[in-house]
Amino acid sequence: MIDGLPMVVPEPGLPDRVRIHEVGPRDGLQNEKAVVPVEVKAEFIRRLADAGLATIEATSFVHPKWVPQLADAERLMPMLDGVAARLPVLVPNERGLERALALGVREIAVFGSVTESFAKANLNRTVDESLEMFAPVVATAREAGVTVRGYLSMCFGDPWEGAVPVGQVARVARRLLDLGCDELSLGDTIGVATPGHVGAVLTALGAAGVPVERLAVHFHDTYGQALSNTLAALRHGVRVVDASAGGLGGCPYAKSATGNLATEDLVWMLDGLGIETGVDLGRLTATSVWMAGHLGRPSPSRTVRALSPQEL
């Protein structure tokens, strides 16, 4: 290690560049018990962009009753004018899309499930019914020239159903892609995946005609497997990885879910592999320490703790 950076030792066959899809402002902050002031959220996003993150999921246009922590979406988005990053938002339905389009949003995401139990818990619908709900959302967004991402949760395990067959993941992923999504993010919502499992799912998706170029991965670190799973995905050609600054977040509808993969931990590994991200690790670490101060607790990211011991 030199000046807080890992020694660079590339691994043949890996992508030369990875795009990090930063989810901290949405997926991270939606799980906070207290509502973070909108001014702090806006500053958080600005600092993440200044650290070099080019895609930052800003907020969600879900009904405030369900996620009160993100009820300020209409106030937040105008505060981000001039931020040099892509700023996708989550929309649950047509009404959410209308609200987002009214503010000039150019990228949206819908959030689906490959299992019936989680579809019921999260959307109060079956998998088929949720896809039917997404169809007009995706169609309207595409007609408006808006990019659409599809999240698929419970791709590797479900707290109610247990192990999820890889064929089931492939079938639902293919259907969501056929609706018109530009990109699919495969979620290990409760963090139970292991590298071989990741490879099996990606192989099944390829066999179902889902191009790896259209895929992203979204790992949780419940069993400390998020980085090893990410490396497995990179070895299969994935070039987009979701992560959350400081390791913020989890899932409010899956109680066994712990924090997302910390962006700093991901950047440390990618830097060591010689994979470009455009992210300044020092600035990113400082941003997570700053946010940890606003939240009143240390960041769970191992890299943040190693590079900047926090006293909270």
QUIHUUR-V146200 format. One record per helix or strand. SS is the DSSP state (alpha for helix, beta for strand). FROM is the first residue (numbers start at 1). LEN is the number of residues. If there is no record, write none. Layout:
# QUIHUUR-V146200
ss=SS from=FROM len=LEN
ss=SS from=FROM len=LEN
This chain:
# QUIHUUR-V146200
ss=beta from=2 len=1
ss=beta from=5 len=1
ss=beta from=17 len=1
ss=beta from=19 len=4
ss=alpha from=24 len=8
ss=alpha from=38 len=13
ss=beta from=55 len=2
ss=beta from=59 len=2
ss=alpha from=68 len=3
ss=alpha from=73 len=6
ss=beta from=86 len=1
ss=beta from=89 len=2
ss=alpha from=94 len=9
ss=beta from=107 len=7
ss=alpha from=116 len=8
ss=alpha from=127 len=17
ss=beta from=147 len=7
ss=beta from=158 len=1
ss=beta from=162 len=1
ss=alpha from=166 len=13
ss=beta from=183 len=6
ss=alpha from=195 len=13
ss=alpha from=212 len=3
ss=beta from=215 len=6
ss=alpha from=226 len=10
ss=beta from=240 len=5
ss=alpha from=245 len=3
ss=beta from=260 len=1
ss=beta from=262 len=1
ss=alpha from=263 len=10
ss=beta from=276 len=1
ss=alpha from=281 len=15
ss=alpha from=302 len=6
